[in-house]
């Protein structure tokens, strides 16, 4: 089963968002690469659809940060990674 245009864009944005900083790619180049990949592989998506997807990903990122902080604290992992425990 092939990925939908939406799923493909989410995958590209995730991979580029992770690999860009790891490979020390400047943010403007990362954005340019994401736009080129969108045009090449997800051109049927409208600008409005892309904006909605990006907003949803940002919201999910914030929720995940909160959830991961809670989980690492509950599991006692925050202390192992330099966090402070009471």
Secondary structure in CASP SS format (residue, H / E / C, confidence):
PFRMAT SS
TARGET T0000
AUTHOR 0000-0000-0000
METHOD secondary structure of the structure
MODEL  1
X C 1.00
X C 1.00
X C 1.00
X C 1.00
X H 1.00
X H 1.00
X H 1.00
X H 1.00
X H 1.00
X H 1.00
X H 1.00
X H 1.00
X H 1.00
X H 1.00
X H 1.00
X H 1.00
X H 1.00
X H 1.00
X H 1.00
X H 1.00
X H 1.00
X H 1.00
X C 1.00
X C 1.00
X C 1.00
X C 1.00
X H 1.00
X H 1.00
X H 1.00
X H 1.00
X H 1.00
X H 1.00
X H 1.00
X H 1.00
X H 1.00
X H 1.00
X H 1.00
X H 1.00
X H 1.00
X H 1.00
X H 1.00
X C 1.00
X C 1.00
X C 1.00
X C 1.00
X C 1.00
X H 1.00
X H 1.00
X H 1.00
X H 1.00
X H 1.00
X H 1.00
X H 1.00
X H 1.00
X H 1.00
X H 1.00
X H 1.00
X H 1.00
X H 1.00
X H 1.00
X H 1.00
X H 1.00
X H 1.00
X H 1.00
X H 1.00
X H 1.00
X H 1.00
X H 1.00
X H 1.00
X H 1.00
X H 1.00
X H 1.00
X H 1.00
X H 1.00
X C 1.00
X C 1.00
X H 1.00
X H 1.00
X H 1.00
X H 1.00
X C 1.00
X C 1.00
X C 1.00
X C 1.00
X C 1.00
X C 1.00
END
